[in-house]
Amino acid sequence: MAQIEIPDEIYREIERRVRESEEFESVEEYVNFVLEELLKEDEEEEEEPVMSEEEEEMVKERLRGLGYL
């Protein structure tokens, strides 16, 4: 397992949150959770499909035809 340094001020804030939380039992557990969530967000952003201009225009035309635009 790798180790990282966290500034004392941030560590104390995390400790406070852990004490107030019923979800986490340690600073390590809290930090792991936060990092995993951030990584999931990055993966979800990368997976979002991107429409080409042509596809976007087709969708707009379809919406116009249905009376939405």
SEFI-326728 format. One record per atom (N, C-alpha, C): x, y, z; residue in three letters. Coordinates in steps of 0.1 Angstrom, whole numbers, plus 5000, padded with zeros to 4 digits. Layout:
% residues N
XYZala;...
***
This chain:
% residues 69
500849885000met;500050005000met;500950125000met;500550224992ala;501350344991ala;500850445002ala;501750525006gln;501450625016gln;501650765010gln;500750855015ile;500850995010ile;500851085022ile;501351205021glu;501251305031glu;500151395029glu;499451425040ile;498251515040ile;498651635050ile;498451755046pro;498651865056pro;497851845068pro;498451885080asp;497751865093asp;496451925093asp;496252035088glu;494952105088glu;493852025081glu;494251965069ile;493251885062ile;492951755070ile;494051695075tyr;493851575083tyr;492851595095tyr;493051705102arg;492151735113arg;490751755109arg;490551815097glu;489151835092glu;488551705089glu;489351615082ile;488851485079ile;488551405092ile;489351415102glu;489151345115glu;487751395121glu;487551525120arg;486251585125arg;485051525118arg;485251515104arg;484151465096arg;483851315099arg;484951245102val;484851095105val;484151085118val;484451165128arg;483851155141arg;482351185140arg;481951275131glu;480551315130glu;479751225121glu;480451145114ser;479851045104ser;479650915111ser;478550845106glu;478350705110glu;478750615099glu;479250665088glu;479550585076glu;481050545077glu;481950625082phe;483350595082phe;483950575096phe;484850485096glu;485550445109glu;486950505110glu;487450555099ser;488850605100ser;489050705089ser;490150785091val;490550885081val;490850815068val;491550705069glu;491950625057glu;490650585049glu;489650535056glu;488450485049glu;487750605042glu;487750725049tyr;487050845043tyr;487850885031tyr;489150895032val;489950945020val;489850845008val;489850715011asn;489650615000asn;488350634993asn;487250655001phe;485950674996phe;485950804987phe;486450914992val;486451034984val;487251014971val;488350954971leu;489150934959leu;488450844949leu;487850734954glu;487150644945glu;485950724938glu;485250804946glu;484150884940glu;484650974929glu;485751044932leu;486351134921leu;486751054909leu;487350944911leu;487750864899leu;486550814891leu;485450774898lys;484250734891lys;483650844883lys;483650964889glu;483151084881glu;483951104869glu;485251094870asp;486151114858asp;485751004847asp;485550884851glu;485250774842glu;483950804835glu;482950844843glu;481650874838glu;481650984828glu;482451094830glu;482551204821glu;483251154808glu;484151064809glu;484851014797glu;483950924789glu;482950854795glu;482150764788glu;480950834781glu;480650954784glu;479551024779glu;479651034763glu;478650984757pro;478650984742pro;478651124737pro;479351154726val;479351284720val;478751274706val;477751354704met;477151354690met;477951444681met;477951394669ser;478551474658ser;477551584655ser;478051684648glu;477151794643glu;476051744635glu;476351644627glu;475351584618glu;474251514626glu;474651434636glu;473651364645glu;472851464653glu;473451574658glu;472751674665glu;471751744656glu;472051774644glu;471151834635glu;469951734632glu;470251604631met;469151514629met;468151504641met;468751514653val;467851514665val;467051644665val;467651754662lys;466851884661lys;465751874651lys;466051824639glu;465051814629glu;463851724634glu;464251614640arg;463151524646arg;462351594656arg;462951674665leu;462251744675leu;461351854669leu;461851914659arg;461052014652arg;459751944646arg;460051834640gly;458951754633gly;457851714644gly;458351694656leu;457351654667leu;456751774674leu;457251894670gly;456652014675gly;457352064688gly;458452004691tyr;459152044704tyr;460052174702tyr;460452194689leu;461352314686leu;460652404676leu;
***
